[in-house]
Amino acid sequence: MLMRIDILTVLPELLKSPFEASILKRAIEAGHVEVHFHNLRDYTTNAYKSVDDYQFGGGAGMVMMIEPIDKCISKLKSERSYDEIIYMTPDGERLDQGMANAMSLKENIIILCGHYKGVDQRVRDHLITKEVSIGDYVLSGGELGAAVFCDAVIRLIPGVLGNETSALTDSFQDDLLAPPIYTRPREYKGWKVPDILFGGNFPEIEKWREEQALKNTENKRPDLLK
Ligand code: ADE
């Protein structure tokens, strides 16, 4: 399956490197996903290529204008249909593993990165189908949020992770945190790996991992168990 992500931004250079390394790079090279960057300045009609302007009614901070955003989205929509047109914003729906799972099954999505104070409300009212926040803090733009969103989603596209089960054992995948994991050496500076992992008793090991996952969740994120 091929997913296509179109990212609309005023700072494409801020966004590119996460897609040029590791799992995201491999996902692109293997043809699981296409990621296209669109510089909103290329869709401006004024001589200064400005994408923002003063707020009507006064107030601090510039506002992203609707015209370049609409032009870019309209062009993309004339070429294919989109499942979701997402706006990255701190007042959007909070990204979690459930949302990432759902998004990984989409075919075509557009992501708009906000800047300055935000976008003209008419963009949100008429062009956007979903608003996403990556957490309760304010970034200086939506680009890093878009990178986080894309990373969480792309690794879940069927076929992207080599070992198909490895996403299933991630933290949050079953509303539990992951259990502890170990590798060689068996003992380091007197710090030992739990004996249970060496007996070769896989049902026992599985049971231990489930218990540890539950314990981890009770200690660190009891809210997940409610
Ligand atoms: N843009 C600014 N802050 C953001 C956040 N927390 N999530 C997504 N986009 C943002």
Boltz pocket constraint, residues with backbone or C-beta under 6 A from the ligand:
constraints:
  - pocket:
      binder: B
      contacts: [[A, 88], [A, 89], [A, 90], [A, 114], [A, 132], [A, 133], [A, 134], [A, 135], [A, 136], [A, 137], [A, 138], [A, 139], [A, 140], [A, 141], [A, 142], [A, 145], [A, 146]]
      max_distance: 6.0
